[in-house]
Amino acid sequence: MPELPEVETVVRSVRAHLVGRRIVASKFTSRWVTPGSRAKLAARLAGRLIESVGRRGKFILIGLDKGTLTVHLGMTGKLLVAGTVDTHTHGVFTLDDGVLLYHDPRQFGSIEWSTVVPTRIELLGPEPFDITPAAFHRGRVLSGDVRRAAAPLDRRRPSPLPQRDDAVAGFAGRFAGRGGGG
């Protein structure tokens, strides 16, 4: 699964190419990547204006003039602003100027549209760089590790915070993405 910095890099890379573009048409080929009716999803996206591209945890949030497109890269997913369609391309977004491809050989990622940001993303903990050292220290106390909380941070030891995405967004365990880990 791509790590948080890799997802942030993807967001920063595609943002300039997508914001202000209109989705003219889209096509999806994987029932695992796009569960439900792929034709309905394509119809919902037709004509939508891309207003923003951001990240919450390991989810890529593409804000549209109506609704939000949520993309999770899974283990092998990629968003490409240029390239050729092949057997591993499971999402093609034809834009008014260019194309966006979702390429995922193992099909562990997801593409979903909703009217609002999904609840599982709203429930993610704070972003890692939004946590101050004092708040991190309080988290150590609240996690029940009072002995270690009183000691200075030792960067050679693992953090006492649980590897759950409600503790820190994007901090979930290796295979947590399927269960909403982020």
Secondary structure, DSSP 8 states (H G I E B T S, - for coil): ---HHHHHHHHHHHHHHHTT-BEEEEEE--TTTS-S-HHHHHHHHTT-BEEEEEEETTEEEEEESSSEEEEE-TTT-EEESS----TTEEEEEEETTEEEEEE-TT---EEEEESS--HHHHT----GGG--HHHHHHHHHHTT-HHHHHS---TTS--SS-S-TTTSTT---TTGGGGT--
